[in-house]
Amino acid sequence: MGWLSFEPLIPSSLWAALAVAVTVLLAWYAIQRPGTLSRKRWAGVIVLHAAMAAAVLLLLLNPTWVEPVAPPAGKPLLTVLVDESASMATPDATGGQTRHQAALKAAVEFNRKLGGVFDVRVRGFAKALTSLDPARQPAAPQGRSTDLAGALSGSIEPDRPQGQALVLLSDGIHNAGPADRVHDAVRLARAASSPIYPVTLGADTVARDVSVELRSPQDLSFVQQQVPLKARVKLQGGGPTSTNVMLMYEGKEQARQTVVVHPDAPEEVRFLVGQQKPGLYPYEVRVEPLPGETNQANNSASYLLRVVSLPVRVLVLEGKPYWDNKFLLRTLAADPAVAVDSIVKLAEGRFIRRSIAPENVSATPTPQTRPSRPQTWSILSDPAQVLASPQSLKEYQVIVLGRDAEVFLTDAAINQIQTWVSQEGGALVCSRGAPTAQVSQKLARLMPVRWTPSRESHAHISLTPQGRDLQWLPGSEPMAALPPLARSSTVDTSKPLTVVLATVAGDSGNNEPAVVFQPYGTGRVVVVEGGGMWRWAFLPPQNQQLEDIYGDLWRSLLRWLASSTPLLPGQNMSLRCDKVRFDTSEPATVTLLLRSPGAAPLPKIELRAETTTEATAFTPAPFGDQPGSYRIAFGTLPDGRYQARVAGAGDDPSLVTVFDVRDQGEELLNLRIRPDLMARIAADASGKVVGVDGASEIAAHFEKYMDVTQPRQVRRITAWDRAWILAAVIALWTVTWFVRRSGGLV
């Protein structure tokens, strides 16, 4: 049924003024009757004139006939999404049901109660969407991950004129990618006018679980060197418990420790590992599972030890004899896998060179006797010869610059260092801030930060999240107890791609970078701000347990830099695994590095499972913009240990790598429901959080939502669009003209 509406074309005040003016004019015109016309004929003329004026005034009111448009045929779509991931098998829903059983029961009720209002369809999801019959006999959900984002975005139909809505029956746990994907899917639903009605199922259950993780899953050591393997044992749920931690190699137990671990307080375990010959040695750290533990995927962690016969060669350059340099050399000399060359300026034109060879490991060391460290001393008059030749730089993997290093850093030397870092994968370390009093333009291009001179100050180091993640720096609390470092310059800015590992409080109150590194070509440049770090080795009695931090920091830093070196001196090819352990749901990959790409055909990479003798060959593909870097993608693999090697590599350990593939079982570890995420989904999608019996709430809310977002459609026909109205107005004017003419008024 339609109705008449007036939508004036001019303001109502102007229309009223016109109506009054027309009325006055008609009245004045009416009293001016010519004597030749009778009163009756004149009255007819006035009526016709009034009708003409009324027609114009009426058209200015824009009379419009409004009639409703029939809505699209069919019902709005309601998609009920049922979470079928493994966490839904937890029996903590109402009445002792599993979350999945409660979800299926709710889906049946929504289908029954809302079937008359909506076109209801039910879908299950875990990693992908599937059709689902909620009335079927429920089976235990087996999904290994929950992809809320994929379920929501995959259920939206772009063109649904009747409208659509989503009901999400889940515990709210999303573990398939970052949470940002969920928010993107919710924004897509809102753009498609699809409100979401989440139903959170389950209780705040915490699975009792013990796990082990390694500080560093890969390490580099020298032959016969014992290196620490540090692991952290974590407990989730329940009270403290005692458990055993085992170090395994080739399926045999090498060592065992018993620890008492508390919930949310990881316990650290330390083993010493080492080998007599160069090669690649895969270890495993295992923790005994708890009674009734549902998931044991995280009860073990893989560790890969790469043993080399060549030491890590370090060159230390110092402009004056400083205490910092003395204690740094003492620390490096105590590391049997490090060979050090140190050059210190004693006077003008006089430099002393000290060379410390790696330990003589021809015999196994004993606690009573340490292997000898051969040392040589010499006097140099021209230190530039050390950095002048590319061949001499290739002998080193790390160069450490102290202070007042201007005498070493000539323009030619800086050019050689830049080439060595960018093309040879070397690592340059500025051990105490700016290496020169005035940083030249060439040197500044190499540095990750810029400095501004300032008055001397002292500050404590505080780690950033990136610094804690690397795990070669000590924890925040021990570092806060260490003596502060002295600074005579302020870090002005850091360059793009620079990663800040630690900060200090600046004079302005803002945190300034203290330990940073930046990739430079295939190598890295590291800056450690502040002097006086040697004081960390001489602590008061109450902090003497922290004296090892100084040595641990430099040893960890050198190994981190050496292990990230693409190719060691003398190597033309190297095969590296990108991770020690891959999940069964992610593709396993390794990286092949070539010193001279294109000089020979690319080799094939053979992949073999530990339990088989058959190998599958893969072809490397270029990776990134760096020449000589190739990626080999093996795809997703089943559980097991795998060995990848360059075809025809023989026994060269640099051309072989090992990795594990394990199902991490994340679905069985994190069982805490996420009502906060479900509430945000509802709010961002203009929906509403409901319960399992919220069918009536959904129907009422959706009706109001549609009234606001999609109001009733109507068809509007104005008087100007009616031909008969136009014809009537023209006819009225024509009749009026003829009447006036016949009366002699025209």
MIMARFI-925540 format. One record per residue (C-alpha): residue in one letter; x, y, z. Coordinates in steps of 0.5 Angstrom, whole numbers. Example, Ala and Ser with C-alpha at 12.3 -4.5 7.8 and 13.67 -1.06 7.14 Angstrom:
2
<'A' <25 -9 16>>
<'S' <27 -2 14>>
END
This chain:
746
<'M' <0 0 0>>
<'G' <3 7 -2>>
<'W' <2 14 1>>
<'L' <3 21 -2>>
<'S' <9 25 1>>
<'F' <11 32 0>>
<'E' <18 34 -1>>
<'P' <18 42 -3>>
<'L' <23 44 -8>>
<'I' <24 51 -5>>
<'P' <24 53 3>>
<'S' <17 53 6>>
<'S' <17 60 8>>
<'L' <19 62 1>>
<'W' <13 58 -1>>
<'A' <8 61 4>>
<'A' <10 68 2>>
<'L' <9 66 -5>>
<'A' <2 63 -3>>
<'V' <0 70 0>>
<'A' <3 74 -6>>
<'V' <-1 70 -11>>
<'T' <-8 70 -6>>
<'V' <-7 78 -6>>
<'L' <-6 79 -13>>
<'L' <-12 74 -15>>
<'A' <-16 79 -10>>
<'W' <-14 85 -13>>
<'Y' <-15 82 -20>>
<'A' <-22 80 -18>>
<'I' <-24 87 -16>>
<'Q' <-22 90 -23>>
<'R' <-28 87 -27>>
<'P' <-29 90 -34>>
<'G' <-35 92 -35>>
<'T' <-36 88 -41>>
<'L' <-36 82 -37>>
<'S' <-42 79 -33>>
<'R' <-41 77 -26>>
<'K' <-42 70 -27>>
<'R' <-37 70 -33>>
<'W' <-32 74 -29>>
<'A' <-32 69 -23>>
<'G' <-31 63 -28>>
<'V' <-24 67 -30>>
<'I' <-22 68 -23>>
<'V' <-23 61 -21>>
<'L' <-19 59 -27>>
<'H' <-13 64 -25>>
<'A' <-14 61 -18>>
<'A' <-13 54 -21>>
<'M' <-7 56 -25>>
<'A' <-4 59 -19>>
<'A' <-6 53 -14>>
<'A' <-3 48 -20>>
<'V' <4 52 -20>>
<'L' <4 52 -12>>
<'L' <2 45 -11>>
<'L' <8 43 -16>>
<'L' <13 47 -12>>
<'L' <11 42 -6>>
<'N' <13 36 -10>>
<'P' <8 31 -9>>
<'T' <11 24 -9>>
<'W' <8 18 -9>>
<'V' <12 13 -5>>
<'E' <10 5 -5>>
<'P' <15 0 -2>>
<'V' <19 -5 -6>>
<'A' <18 -12 -4>>
<'P' <24 -15 -1>>
<'P' <28 -20 -5>>
<'A' <25 -27 -5>>
<'G' <28 -32 0>>
<'K' <31 -32 7>>
<'P' <37 -29 10>>
<'L' <43 -34 11>>
<'L' <45 -36 18>>
<'T' <52 -40 18>>
<'V' <53 -44 24>>
<'L' <61 -45 25>>
<'V' <62 -51 30>>
<'D' <70 -51 32>>
<'E' <72 -58 31>>
<'S' <80 -58 33>>
<'A' <83 -62 38>>
<'S' <82 -57 44>>
<'M' <74 -58 43>>
<'A' <75 -65 46>>
<'T' <76 -62 53>>
<'P' <70 -64 58>>
<'D' <69 -58 61>>
<'A' <63 -56 58>>
<'T' <56 -55 62>>
<'G' <54 -62 65>>
<'G' <60 -65 64>>
<'Q' <60 -65 56>>
<'T' <66 -64 52>>
<'R' <66 -57 49>>
<'H' <65 -61 42>>
<'Q' <59 -64 44>>
<'A' <56 -58 47>>
<'A' <57 -54 40>>
<'L' <54 -60 36>>
<'K' <48 -59 41>>
<'A' <47 -52 41>>
<'A' <48 -52 33>>
<'V' <42 -57 33>>
<'E' <38 -52 37>>
<'F' <40 -46 33>>
<'N' <37 -50 27>>
<'R' <31 -52 30>>
<'K' <29 -45 33>>
<'L' <32 -40 27>>
<'G' <30 -45 21>>
<'G' <23 -41 20>>
<'V' <27 -34 20>>
<'F' <34 -36 17>>
<'D' <36 -41 12>>
<'V' <41 -44 16>>
<'R' <47 -48 14>>
<'V' <52 -51 19>>
<'R' <59 -52 18>>
<'G' <65 -55 22>>
<'F' <72 -52 22>>
<'A' <79 -53 25>>
<'K' <84 -52 19>>
<'A' <79 -52 14>>
<'L' <72 -51 13>>
<'T' <67 -57 12>>
<'S' <60 -59 11>>
<'L' <57 -61 18>>
<'D' <51 -65 20>>
<'P' <50 -63 27>>
<'A' <45 -69 29>>
<'R' <50 -74 27>>
<'Q' <53 -78 33>>
<'P' <59 -74 35>>
<'A' <66 -76 34>>
<'A' <72 -74 38>>
<'P' <75 -67 34>>
<'Q' <82 -69 31>>
<'G' <84 -62 28>>
<'R' <91 -60 30>>
<'S' <90 -53 29>>
<'T' <84 -47 30>>
<'D' <84 -42 24>>
<'L' <78 -38 26>>
<'A' <80 -33 21>>
<'G' <79 -38 15>>
<'A' <73 -40 18>>
<'L' <70 -33 19>>
<'S' <72 -30 12>>
<'G' <71 -37 8>>
<'S' <63 -37 11>>
<'I' <62 -30 8>>
<'E' <58 -29 1>>
<'P' <59 -23 -2>>
<'D' <53 -22 -5>>
<'R' <47 -24 -1>>
<'P' <41 -19 -2>>
<'Q' <37 -22 4>>
<'G' <42 -21 9>>
<'Q' <47 -26 13>>
<'A' <50 -27 20>>
<'L' <55 -32 23>>
<'V' <54 -36 29>>
<'L' <61 -38 32>>
<'L' <61 -44 37>>
<'S' <68 -45 39>>
<'D' <73 -44 45>>
<'G' <76 -38 42>>
<'I' <83 -41 41>>
<'H' <86 -39 35>>
<'N' <93 -42 34>>
<'A' <93 -42 26>>
<'G' <97 -35 25>>
<'P' <97 -29 28>>
<'A' <91 -26 31>>
<'D' <91 -20 26>>
<'R' <88 -25 21>>
<'V' <82 -26 26>>
<'H' <81 -18 26>>
<'D' <82 -18 18>>
<'A' <77 -23 18>>
<'V' <72 -19 22>>
<'R' <73 -13 18>>
<'L' <71 -17 12>>
<'A' <65 -19 16>>
<'R' <63 -12 18>>
<'A' <64 -9 11>>
<'A' <59 -15 8>>
<'S' <54 -13 13>>
<'S' <55 -20 17>>
<'P' <54 -19 24>>
<'I' <58 -25 28>>
<'Y' <54 -28 34>>
<'P' <60 -32 38>>
<'V' <58 -37 43>>
<'T' <64 -39 48>>
<'L' <64 -46 50>>
<'G' <68 -49 56>>
<'A' <72 -47 62>>
<'D' <78 -44 64>>
<'T' <82 -50 64>>
<'V' <90 -51 65>>
<'A' <93 -57 62>>
<'R' <98 -60 66>>
<'D' <104 -61 62>>
<'V' <112 -61 63>>
<'S' <116 -58 57>>
<'V' <123 -57 55>>
<'E' <126 -52 51>>
<'L' <133 -50 49>>
<'R' <137 -43 49>>
<'S' <140 -44 43>>
<'P' <138 -50 38>>
<'Q' <145 -50 34>>
<'D' <152 -49 37>>
<'L' <159 -48 34>>
<'S' <165 -52 37>>
<'F' <172 -53 36>>
<'V' <174 -61 36>>
<'Q' <175 -64 43>>
<'Q' <172 -57 46>>
<'Q' <166 -58 52>>
<'V' <161 -53 50>>
<'P' <155 -52 55>>
<'L' <148 -54 53>>
<'K' <143 -50 57>>
<'A' <135 -52 57>>
<'R' <129 -50 61>>
<'V' <124 -54 64>>
<'K' <117 -51 64>>
<'L' <111 -54 68>>
<'Q' <104 -52 67>>
<'G' <98 -53 71>>
<'G' <98 -56 78>>
<'G' <104 -56 84>>
<'P' <111 -57 84>>
<'T' <114 -63 81>>
<'S' <120 -67 81>>
<'T' <122 -70 74>>
<'N' <129 -72 70>>
<'V' <132 -69 64>>
<'M' <136 -73 60>>
<'L' <141 -72 54>>
<'M' <141 -77 49>>
<'Y' <145 -78 43>>
<'E' <144 -83 37>>
<'G' <138 -86 42>>
<'K' <143 -87 48>>
<'E' <143 -83 54>>
<'Q' <149 -79 55>>
<'A' <147 -76 62>>
<'R' <141 -75 67>>
<'Q' <139 -69 72>>
<'T' <134 -69 77>>
<'V' <130 -62 78>>
<'V' <124 -60 82>>
<'V' <120 -55 77>>
<'H' <115 -50 79>>
<'P' <109 -48 75>>
<'D' <111 -41 71>>
<'A' <118 -41 74>>
<'P' <122 -45 69>>
<'E' <128 -49 72>>
<'E' <135 -49 68>>
<'V' <139 -55 66>>
<'R' <146 -55 64>>
<'F' <150 -60 60>>
<'L' <157 -60 57>>
<'V' <157 -63 50>>
<'G' <163 -64 45>>
<'Q' <166 -69 40>>
<'Q' <173 -71 38>>
<'K' <172 -70 31>>
<'P' <169 -65 26>>
<'G' <162 -66 24>>
<'L' <155 -65 25>>
<'Y' <152 -68 31>>
<'P' <145 -68 33>>
<'Y' <143 -69 40>>
<'E' <136 -69 44>>
<'V' <134 -67 51>>
<'R' <128 -70 54>>
<'V' <124 -69 60>>
<'E' <120 -75 63>>
<'P' <113 -74 62>>
<'L' <108 -73 68>>
<'P' <103 -78 69>>
<'G' <97 -77 65>>
<'E' <100 -72 61>>
<'T' <96 -72 54>>
<'N' <101 -68 50>>
<'Q' <108 -71 50>>
<'A' <111 -67 43>>
<'N' <114 -62 47>>
<'N' <118 -66 52>>
<'S' <124 -66 48>>
<'A' <128 -61 44>>
<'S' <133 -62 39>>
<'Y' <140 -59 39>>
<'L' <145 -59 33>>
<'L' <152 -59 35>>
<'R' <157 -57 29>>
<'V' <164 -59 30>>
<'V' <170 -55 26>>
<'S' <177 -56 26>>
<'L' <178 -49 24>>
<'P' <178 -44 30>>
<'V' <174 -38 30>>
<'R' <179 -32 28>>
<'V' <179 -26 32>>
<'L' <183 -19 30>>
<'V' <183 -14 36>>
<'L' <185 -7 34>>
<'E' <186 -2 40>>
<'G' <189 5 40>>
<'K' <192 5 47>>
<'P' <193 0 52>>
<'Y' <186 0 56>>
<'W' <184 -4 62>>
<'D' <178 -6 57>>
<'N' <182 -9 52>>
<'K' <186 -13 57>>
<'F' <180 -17 60>>
<'L' <177 -18 53>>
<'L' <184 -21 51>>
<'R' <184 -25 57>>
<'T' <177 -28 56>>
<'L' <178 -29 49>>
<'A' <184 -33 51>>
<'A' <180 -37 56>>
<'D' <176 -40 50>>
<'P' <179 -46 47>>
<'A' <175 -45 40>>
<'V' <178 -38 39>>
<'A' <184 -36 36>>
<'V' <186 -28 37>>
<'D' <191 -23 34>>
<'S' <191 -17 38>>
<'I' <195 -10 36>>
<'V' <195 -5 41>>
<'K' <199 2 39>>
<'L' <204 3 45>>
<'A' <207 10 42>>
<'E' <208 13 35>>
<'G' <210 9 30>>
<'R' <210 3 35>>
<'F' <205 -3 36>>
<'I' <205 -9 39>>
<'R' <202 -15 36>>
<'R' <200 -21 40>>
<'S' <198 -28 37>>
<'I' <194 -33 41>>
<'A' <193 -40 38>>
<'P' <187 -44 39>>
<'E' <189 -50 45>>
<'N' <193 -56 43>>
<'V' <188 -61 43>>
<'S' <192 -67 41>>
<'A' <191 -70 48>>
<'T' <184 -70 52>>
<'P' <185 -64 57>>
<'T' <184 -66 65>>
<'P' <182 -62 71>>
<'Q' <189 -62 73>>
<'T' <193 -60 66>>
<'R' <190 -55 61>>
<'P' <192 -55 54>>
<'S' <198 -50 52>>
<'R' <196 -44 48>>
<'P' <202 -42 44>>
<'Q' <203 -35 44>>
<'T' <207 -30 40>>
<'W' <209 -23 40>>
<'S' <212 -18 35>>
<'I' <213 -11 34>>
<'L' <210 -7 28>>
<'S' <211 0 25>>
<'D' <206 0 20>>
<'P' <199 -3 23>>
<'A' <196 -1 16>>
<'Q' <199 -8 13>>
<'V' <194 -12 17>>
<'L' <188 -9 14>>
<'A' <191 -7 7>>
<'S' <190 -14 4>>
<'P' <184 -17 2>>
<'Q' <187 -24 3>>
<'S' <190 -22 10>>
<'L' <182 -20 12>>
<'K' <180 -27 10>>
<'E' <183 -30 15>>
<'Y' <179 -27 20>>
<'Q' <171 -28 22>>
<'V' <171 -22 27>>
<'I' <174 -16 28>>
<'V' <174 -12 34>>
<'L' <175 -5 34>>
<'G' <177 -1 41>>
<'R' <177 6 42>>
<'D' <182 11 39>>
<'A' <183 6 32>>
<'E' <184 12 28>>
<'V' <191 10 26>>
<'F' <188 3 23>>
<'L' <182 6 20>>
<'T' <185 9 13>>
<'D' <181 10 7>>
<'A' <184 4 4>>
<'A' <183 0 10>>
<'I' <175 2 11>>
<'N' <174 0 4>>
<'Q' <177 -7 5>>
<'I' <173 -8 11>>
<'Q' <167 -6 8>>
<'T' <168 -11 2>>
<'W' <170 -16 7>>
<'V' <164 -15 11>>
<'S' <159 -15 5>>
<'Q' <162 -20 1>>
<'E' <166 -25 5>>
<'G' <160 -25 11>>
<'G' <165 -22 16>>
<'A' <163 -19 23>>
<'L' <165 -12 25>>
<'V' <164 -11 33>>
<'C' <165 -4 36>>
<'S' <167 -6 43>>
<'R' <166 1 47>>
<'G' <162 5 42>>
<'A' <165 10 37>>
<'P' <172 7 35>>
<'T' <174 14 33>>
<'A' <174 21 36>>
<'Q' <171 24 29>>
<'V' <167 18 25>>
<'S' <169 20 18>>
<'Q' <164 20 12>>
<'K' <166 13 10>>
<'L' <166 10 17>>
<'A' <159 13 18>>
<'R' <156 9 12>>
<'L' <159 2 15>>
<'M' <156 4 22>>
<'P' <149 2 25>>
<'V' <148 8 29>>
<'R' <151 16 29>>
<'W' <154 19 35>>
<'T' <154 26 38>>
<'P' <159 28 43>>
<'S' <157 29 50>>
<'R' <159 29 57>>
<'E' <161 23 61>>
<'S' <156 19 64>>
<'H' <154 12 67>>
<'A' <148 8 66>>
<'H' <146 1 67>>
<'I' <144 -4 61>>
<'S' <137 -6 60>>
<'L' <135 -11 55>>
<'T' <130 -10 49>>
<'P' <125 -16 47>>
<'Q' <130 -17 41>>
<'G' <136 -18 46>>
<'R' <132 -23 51>>
<'D' <130 -27 45>>
<'L' <137 -28 42>>
<'Q' <139 -31 49>>
<'W' <146 -30 49>>
<'L' <145 -24 53>>
<'P' <144 -25 61>>
<'G' <137 -24 64>>
<'S' <135 -17 65>>
<'E' <135 -17 73>>
<'P' <143 -20 73>>
<'M' <145 -14 68>>
<'A' <141 -9 73>>
<'A' <146 -11 79>>
<'L' <152 -10 75>>
<'P' <157 -4 75>>
<'P' <154 1 70>>
<'L' <158 3 64>>
<'A' <161 10 62>>
<'R' <159 13 56>>
<'S' <162 20 53>>
<'S' <158 20 47>>
<'T' <150 20 46>>
<'V' <147 15 40>>
<'D' <144 20 36>>
<'T' <140 16 31>>
<'S' <140 9 29>>
<'K' <139 7 22>>
<'P' <134 3 18>>
<'L' <134 -5 19>>
<'T' <138 -4 26>>
<'V' <136 -8 31>>
<'V' <137 -6 38>>
<'L' <138 -11 43>>
<'A' <140 -7 49>>
<'T' <138 0 52>>
<'V' <141 5 57>>
<'A' <137 11 60>>
<'G' <139 18 57>>
<'D' <140 24 60>>
<'S' <134 27 57>>
<'G' <130 21 60>>
<'N' <129 17 54>>
<'N' <132 10 52>>
<'E' <138 10 48>>
<'P' <141 4 44>>
<'A' <147 1 48>>
<'V' <148 -6 44>>
<'V' <145 -6 37>>
<'F' <147 -10 30>>
<'Q' <145 -9 23>>
<'P' <146 -13 17>>
<'Y' <151 -11 12>>
<'G' <151 -15 6>>
<'T' <152 -22 8>>
<'G' <156 -20 14>>
<'R' <154 -16 21>>
<'V' <156 -10 24>>
<'V' <155 -10 32>>
<'V' <156 -4 37>>
<'V' <157 -4 44>>
<'E' <156 2 48>>
<'G' <160 4 54>>
<'G' <167 3 57>>
<'G' <169 0 64>>
<'M' <165 -7 62>>
<'W' <172 -10 65>>
<'R' <169 -9 72>>
<'W' <164 -14 71>>
<'A' <169 -19 72>>
<'F' <171 -16 79>>
<'L' <164 -16 83>>
<'P' <163 -15 91>>
<'P' <162 -21 95>>
<'Q' <154 -21 94>>
<'N' <155 -21 87>>
<'Q' <160 -25 86>>
<'Q' <156 -31 83>>
<'L' <155 -26 77>>
<'E' <162 -26 75>>
<'D' <161 -31 69>>
<'I' <157 -26 66>>
<'Y' <162 -22 62>>
<'G' <166 -28 59>>
<'D' <159 -31 58>>
<'L' <157 -25 54>>
<'W' <163 -25 49>>
<'R' <163 -32 48>>
<'S' <156 -32 46>>
<'L' <157 -26 42>>
<'L' <163 -29 38>>
<'R' <159 -36 37>>
<'W' <153 -32 35>>
<'L' <157 -28 30>>
<'A' <161 -34 27>>
<'S' <155 -39 27>>
<'S' <152 -33 22>>
<'T' <158 -33 18>>
<'P' <155 -36 11>>
<'L' <162 -39 9>>
<'L' <168 -40 13>>
<'P' <175 -39 11>>
<'G' <177 -44 5>>
<'Q' <169 -46 4>>
<'N' <166 -46 -3>>
<'M' <160 -49 -1>>
<'S' <155 -50 5>>
<'L' <149 -53 7>>
<'R' <145 -50 13>>
<'C' <138 -52 16>>
<'D' <133 -46 17>>
<'K' <131 -49 23>>
<'V' <133 -55 28>>
<'R' <126 -57 28>>
<'F' <120 -56 24>>
<'D' <112 -57 25>>
<'T' <109 -63 21>>
<'S' <104 -57 18>>
<'E' <110 -52 16>>
<'P' <114 -54 10>>
<'A' <121 -56 12>>
<'T' <127 -52 8>>
<'V' <135 -51 8>>
<'T' <139 -46 5>>
<'L' <145 -47 0>>
<'L' <151 -42 0>>
<'L' <156 -42 -6>>
<'R' <162 -37 -6>>
<'S' <162 -37 -13>>
<'P' <155 -38 -16>>
<'G' <155 -39 -23>>
<'A' <162 -42 -23>>
<'A' <159 -49 -24>>
<'P' <152 -53 -25>>
<'L' <148 -52 -18>>
<'P' <148 -59 -14>>
<'K' <142 -63 -13>>
<'I' <140 -64 -5>>
<'E' <138 -71 -3>>
<'L' <133 -72 3>>
<'R' <133 -78 7>>
<'A' <129 -80 13>>
<'E' <133 -83 19>>
<'T' <129 -90 18>>
<'T' <130 -91 11>>
<'T' <136 -91 6>>
<'E' <132 -88 0>>
<'A' <134 -81 -2>>
<'T' <130 -76 -6>>
<'A' <133 -71 -10>>
<'F' <131 -63 -10>>
<'T' <134 -57 -14>>
<'P' <136 -51 -11>>
<'A' <132 -45 -13>>
<'P' <135 -37 -12>>
<'F' <133 -34 -5>>
<'G' <133 -27 -4>>
<'D' <137 -21 -7>>
<'Q' <144 -24 -5>>
<'P' <148 -28 -10>>
<'G' <150 -35 -8>>
<'S' <144 -36 -3>>
<'Y' <139 -42 -5>>
<'R' <133 -45 -2>>
<'I' <131 -52 -2>>
<'A' <124 -53 0>>
<'F' <122 -60 2>>
<'G' <114 -59 3>>
<'T' <111 -61 9>>
<'L' <114 -68 12>>
<'P' <111 -73 17>>
<'D' <114 -74 24>>
<'G' <122 -76 24>>
<'R' <129 -74 23>>
<'Y' <131 -72 16>>
<'Q' <138 -71 13>>
<'A' <140 -67 8>>
<'R' <146 -67 4>>
<'V' <149 -64 -2>>
<'A' <149 -70 -8>>
<'G' <156 -73 -8>>
<'A' <159 -69 -2>>
<'G' <162 -75 2>>
<'D' <164 -74 9>>
<'D' <165 -66 9>>
<'P' <160 -64 15>>
<'S' <159 -57 12>>
<'L' <155 -60 6>>
<'V' <151 -64 11>>
<'T' <145 -62 15>>
<'V' <140 -65 20>>
<'F' <133 -63 22>>
<'D' <127 -66 26>>
<'V' <120 -66 24>>
<'R' <115 -66 30>>
<'D' <107 -65 31>>
<'Q' <108 -60 36>>
<'G' <101 -61 39>>
<'E' <99 -54 41>>
<'E' <92 -56 41>>
<'L' <93 -60 47>>
<'L' <97 -55 51>>
<'N' <93 -49 51>>
<'L' <86 -50 53>>
<'R' <85 -44 56>>
<'I' <78 -41 53>>
<'R' <79 -34 50>>
<'P' <72 -30 52>>
<'D' <76 -24 51>>
<'L' <77 -25 43>>
<'M' <70 -28 42>>
<'A' <67 -21 45>>
<'R' <72 -17 41>>
<'I' <70 -21 35>>
<'A' <62 -19 37>>
<'A' <64 -12 38>>
<'D' <68 -11 32>>
<'A' <63 -14 27>>
<'S' <57 -11 30>>
<'G' <54 -17 33>>
<'K' <53 -20 40>>
<'V' <56 -25 45>>
<'V' <50 -30 46>>
<'G' <50 -37 50>>
<'V' <48 -44 47>>
<'D' <40 -42 48>>
<'G' <41 -35 45>>
<'A' <37 -36 39>>
<'S' <31 -31 41>>
<'E' <37 -26 42>>
<'I' <40 -27 35>>
<'A' <33 -26 32>>
<'A' <31 -20 35>>
<'H' <38 -17 35>>
<'F' <39 -19 27>>
<'E' <32 -16 26>>
<'K' <34 -9 29>>
<'Y' <41 -9 25>>
<'M' <38 -10 19>>
<'D' <33 -4 20>>
<'V' <39 0 21>>
<'T' <44 -2 16>>
<'Q' <39 -4 11>>
<'P' <32 0 11>>
<'R' <26 -2 7>>
<'Q' <27 0 0>>
<'V' <21 4 -3>>
<'R' <20 7 -10>>
<'R' <18 14 -11>>
<'I' <15 17 -16>>
<'T' <14 25 -17>>
<'A' <8 29 -20>>
<'W' <13 31 -25>>
<'D' <14 24 -27>>
<'R' <6 23 -29>>
<'A' <5 25 -36>>
<'W' <-3 26 -34>>
<'I' <-1 31 -29>>
<'L' <3 35 -34>>
<'A' <-3 34 -39>>
<'A' <-8 37 -34>>
<'V' <-4 43 -33>>
<'I' <-3 45 -40>>
<'A' <-10 43 -41>>
<'L' <-12 48 -35>>
<'W' <-8 54 -38>>
<'T' <-11 53 -45>>
<'V' <-18 53 -43>>
<'T' <-16 59 -39>>
<'W' <-13 63 -45>>
<'F' <-19 61 -49>>
<'V' <-24 64 -44>>
<'R' <-20 70 -43>>
<'R' <-20 71 -51>>
<'S' <-27 70 -52>>
<'G' <-29 75 -46>>
<'G' <-24 80 -50>>
<'L' <-19 80 -45>>
<'V' <-13 78 -50>>
END
